[in-house]
Amino acid sequence: MKYQIAIVGPKDTILGFKALGLKTYNALDTKEAVKVLFELKKKVVTDEKSGETRPLYAIIFVIEDLMARIEDSDYKKLSQDALPAIVPVPGTKGATGYSLKRIGKMVEQAVGSDIFGDK
């Protein structure tokens, strides 16, 4: 069984990803994006041979502008499982620096030190 990849964001920003085989989900603001993300996390598939269930999506990309405004409590719930990985990507305005900050936090938690030296 293959995993799928999705992207969440404004329709005009994500439409091109459909040609690459990603499932696209429209969200105009952070509230809509959070709702869609929770719905996508619930989607699972069952292996016909083993009967085991697994997440349908391996990766869910989210436009950075929407991701930056997600409340910490929602972010923790959304990112508590290994899959699907929720990954911010730059939107039409370009990179905001959010992704690098989030990755820096994850690395700091894993390593125990801020190896990027941003502080």
ZADO-1210 file (C-alpha; in nm, 4 decimals, padded with zeros to 6 digits):
<atoms>
<atom x="00.0000" y="00.0000" z="00.0000" code="MET" pos="1"/>
<atom x="00.1250" y="00.3431" z="-00.0873" code="LYS" pos="2"/>
<atom x="00.0883" y="00.6520" z="00.1249" code="TYR" pos="3"/>
<atom x="-00.0613" y="00.9676" z="-00.0205" code="GLN" pos="4"/>
<atom x="00.0566" y="01.3270" z="00.0045" code="ILE" pos="5"/>
<atom x="-00.1723" y="01.6266" z="00.0538" code="ALA" pos="6"/>
<atom x="-00.1400" y="02.0033" z="00.0574" code="ILE" pos="7"/>
<atom x="-00.3625" y="02.2506" z="00.2416" code="VAL" pos="8"/>
<atom x="-00.3934" y="02.6173" z="00.1540" code="GLY" pos="9"/>
<atom x="-00.5727" y="02.8739" z="-00.0604" code="PRO" pos="10"/>
<atom x="-00.6981" y="02.7206" z="-00.3837" code="LYS" pos="11"/>
<atom x="-00.5027" y="02.9555" z="-00.6095" code="ASP" pos="12"/>
<atom x="-00.1794" y="02.8684" z="-00.4287" code="THR" pos="13"/>
<atom x="-00.2151" y="02.4893" z="-00.4159" code="ILE" pos="14"/>
<atom x="-00.3876" y="02.4099" z="-00.7455" code="LEU" pos="15"/>
<atom x="-00.0608" y="02.3452" z="-00.9305" code="GLY" pos="16"/>
<atom x="00.0310" y="02.0691" z="-00.6864" code="PHE" pos="17"/>
<atom x="-00.2604" y="01.8618" z="-00.8146" code="LYS" pos="18"/>
<atom x="-00.0633" y="01.8042" z="-01.1366" code="ALA" pos="19"/>
<atom x="00.2132" y="01.6503" z="-00.9236" code="LEU" pos="20"/>
<atom x="-00.0270" y="01.3960" z="-00.7775" code="GLY" pos="21"/>
<atom x="-00.0913" y="01.5629" z="-00.4423" code="LEU" pos="22"/>
<atom x="-00.4409" y="01.5761" z="-00.2986" code="LYS" pos="23"/>
<atom x="-00.5367" y="01.9414" z="-00.2574" code="THR" pos="24"/>
<atom x="-00.7545" y="02.0816" z="00.0189" code="TYR" pos="25"/>
<atom x="-00.8730" y="02.4404" z="00.0129" code="ASN" pos="26"/>
<atom x="-00.8359" y="02.6503" z="00.3282" code="ALA" pos="27"/>
<atom x="-00.8521" y="03.0291" z="00.3177" code="LEU" pos="28"/>
<atom x="-00.7619" y="03.0922" z="00.6805" code="ASP" pos="29"/>
<atom x="-00.5999" y="02.9221" z="00.9778" code="THR" pos="30"/>
<atom x="-00.9310" y="02.8113" z="01.1284" code="LYS" pos="31"/>
<atom x="-01.0241" y="02.6259" z="00.8079" code="GLU" pos="32"/>
<atom x="-00.6725" y="02.4806" z="00.7811" code="ALA" pos="33"/>
<atom x="-00.6865" y="02.3393" z="01.1349" code="VAL" pos="34"/>
<atom x="-01.0269" y="02.1826" z="01.0652" code="LYS" pos="35"/>
<atom x="-00.8976" y="02.0226" z="00.7433" code="VAL" pos="36"/>
<atom x="-00.5787" y="01.8990" z="00.9131" code="LEU" pos="37"/>
<atom x="-00.7712" y="01.7236" z="01.1902" code="PHE" pos="38"/>
<atom x="-00.9994" y="01.5622" z="00.9294" code="GLU" pos="39"/>
<atom x="-00.7009" y="01.4437" z="00.7234" code="LEU" pos="40"/>
<atom x="-00.5269" y="01.2989" z="01.0310" code="LYS" pos="41"/>
<atom x="-00.8336" y="01.0822" z="01.0951" code="LYS" pos="42"/>
<atom x="-00.8221" y="00.9241" z="00.7486" code="LYS" pos="43"/>
<atom x="-00.6805" y="00.5739" z="00.7614" code="VAL" pos="44"/>
<atom x="-00.6598" y="00.2742" z="00.5316" code="VAL" pos="45"/>
<atom x="-00.6688" y="-00.0927" z="00.6223" code="THR" pos="46"/>
<atom x="-00.4235" y="-00.3406" z="00.4745" code="ASP" pos="47"/>
<atom x="-00.6299" y="-00.6187" z="00.3181" code="GLU" pos="48"/>
<atom x="-00.3714" y="-00.8864" z="00.3988" code="LYS" pos="49"/>
<atom x="-00.2740" y="-00.7998" z="00.7547" code="SER" pos="50"/>
<atom x="-00.5831" y="-00.6096" z="00.8653" code="GLY" pos="51"/>
<atom x="-00.3617" y="-00.3366" z="01.0100" code="GLU" pos="52"/>
<atom x="-00.4638" y="00.0249" z="00.9776" code="THR" pos="53"/>
<atom x="-00.2312" y="00.3116" z="00.9003" code="ARG" pos="54"/>
<atom x="-00.2699" y="00.6791" z="00.8141" code="PRO" pos="55"/>
<atom x="-00.3742" y="00.7503" z="00.4561" code="LEU" pos="56"/>
<atom x="-00.1310" y="01.0413" z="00.4292" code="TYR" pos="57"/>
<atom x="00.2419" y="01.0265" z="00.4955" code="ALA" pos="58"/>
<atom x="00.2923" y="01.4000" z="00.4465" code="ILE" pos="59"/>
<atom x="00.0563" y="01.6939" z="00.4608" code="ILE" pos="60"/>
<atom x="00.2054" y="02.0186" z="00.3365" code="PHE" pos="61"/>
<atom x="00.0497" y="02.3395" z="00.4683" code="VAL" pos="62"/>
<atom x="00.1042" y="02.6873" z="00.3313" code="ILE" pos="63"/>
<atom x="00.3313" y="02.8676" z="00.5785" code="GLU" pos="64"/>
<atom x="00.1024" y="03.1702" z="00.6255" code="ASP" pos="65"/>
<atom x="-00.1716" y="02.9449" z="00.7636" code="LEU" pos="66"/>
<atom x="00.0609" y="02.7273" z="00.9674" code="MET" pos="67"/>
<atom x="00.2215" y="03.0218" z="01.1469" code="ALA" pos="68"/>
<atom x="-00.1051" y="03.1177" z="01.3158" code="ARG" pos="69"/>
<atom x="-00.2059" y="02.7729" z="01.4455" code="ILE" pos="70"/>
<atom x="-00.2436" y="02.7760" z="01.8238" code="GLU" pos="71"/>
<atom x="00.0231" y="02.5811" z="02.0123" code="ASP" pos="72"/>
<atom x="-00.2360" y="02.3439" z="02.1628" code="SER" pos="73"/>
<atom x="-00.3678" y="02.2521" z="01.8175" code="ASP" pos="74"/>
<atom x="-00.0148" y="02.2207" z="01.6787" code="TYR" pos="75"/>
<atom x="00.0790" y="01.9757" z="01.9546" code="LYS" pos="76"/>
<atom x="-00.2262" y="01.7599" z="01.8822" code="LYS" pos="77"/>
<atom x="-00.1603" y="01.7668" z="01.5092" code="LEU" pos="78"/>
<atom x="00.2075" y="01.6794" z="01.5388" code="SER" pos="79"/>
<atom x="00.1973" y="01.4185" z="01.8169" code="GLN" pos="80"/>
<atom x="00.2106" y="01.1219" z="01.5771" code="ASP" pos="81"/>
<atom x="00.4943" y="01.0403" z="01.3391" code="ALA" pos="82"/>
<atom x="00.2520" y="01.0207" z="01.0485" code="LEU" pos="83"/>
<atom x="00.1265" y="01.2151" z="00.8840" code="PRO" pos="84"/>
<atom x="00.4138" y="01.4592" z="00.8967" code="ALA" pos="85"/>
<atom x="00.2785" y="01.8121" z="00.8761" code="ILE" pos="86"/>
<atom x="00.5245" y="02.0286" z="00.6867" code="VAL" pos="87"/>
<atom x="00.4947" y="02.4035" z="00.6247" code="PRO" pos="88"/>
<atom x="00.5841" y="02.5289" z="00.2767" code="VAL" pos="89"/>
<atom x="00.6172" y="02.8845" z="00.1489" code="PRO" pos="90"/>
<atom x="00.3130" y="03.0368" z="-00.0175" code="GLY" pos="91"/>
<atom x="00.2863" y="03.2974" z="-00.2880" code="THR" pos="92"/>
<atom x="00.4433" y="03.5599" z="-00.0615" code="LYS" pos="93"/>
<atom x="00.7592" y="03.3516" z="-00.0251" code="GLY" pos="94"/>
<atom x="00.9223" y="03.2165" z="00.2885" code="ALA" pos="95"/>
<atom x="00.8381" y="03.3875" z="00.6162" code="THR" pos="96"/>
<atom x="01.1012" y="03.2102" z="00.8251" code="GLY" pos="97"/>
<atom x="00.8386" y="03.0125" z="01.0148" code="TYR" pos="98"/>
<atom x="00.9552" y="02.6770" z="00.8798" code="SER" pos="99"/>
<atom x="01.3149" y="02.7331" z="00.9817" code="LEU" pos="100"/>
<atom x="01.2095" y="02.8433" z="01.3314" code="LYS" pos="101"/>
<atom x="00.9887" y="02.5348" z="01.3729" code="ARG" pos="102"/>
<atom x="01.2653" y="02.3024" z="01.2536" code="ILE" pos="103"/>
<atom x="01.5072" y="02.4775" z="01.4900" code="GLY" pos="104"/>
<atom x="01.2726" y="02.4084" z="01.7825" code="LYS" pos="105"/>
<atom x="01.2432" y="02.0408" z="01.6888" code="MET" pos="106"/>
<atom x="01.6199" y="02.0029" z="01.6555" code="VAL" pos="107"/>
<atom x="01.6729" y="02.1791" z="01.9883" code="GLU" pos="108"/>
<atom x="01.4319" y="01.9376" z="02.1587" code="GLN" pos="109"/>
<atom x="01.5999" y="01.6356" z="01.9997" code="ALA" pos="110"/>
<atom x="01.9592" y="01.7448" z="02.0525" code="VAL" pos="111"/>
<atom x="01.9157" y="01.9520" z="02.3665" code="GLY" pos="112"/>
<atom x="02.0888" y="02.2558" z="02.2210" code="SER" pos="113"/>
<atom x="02.0194" y="02.5306" z="01.9709" code="ASP" pos="114"/>
<atom x="02.2637" y="02.4234" z="01.6999" code="ILE" pos="115"/>
<atom x="02.1409" y="02.6947" z="01.4610" code="PHE" pos="116"/>
<atom x="02.2495" y="02.9656" z="01.7059" code="GLY" pos="117"/>
<atom x="01.9456" y="03.1898" z="01.6456" code="ASP" pos="118"/>
<atom x="01.9192" y="03.3144" z="02.0031" code="LYS" pos="119"/>
</atoms>
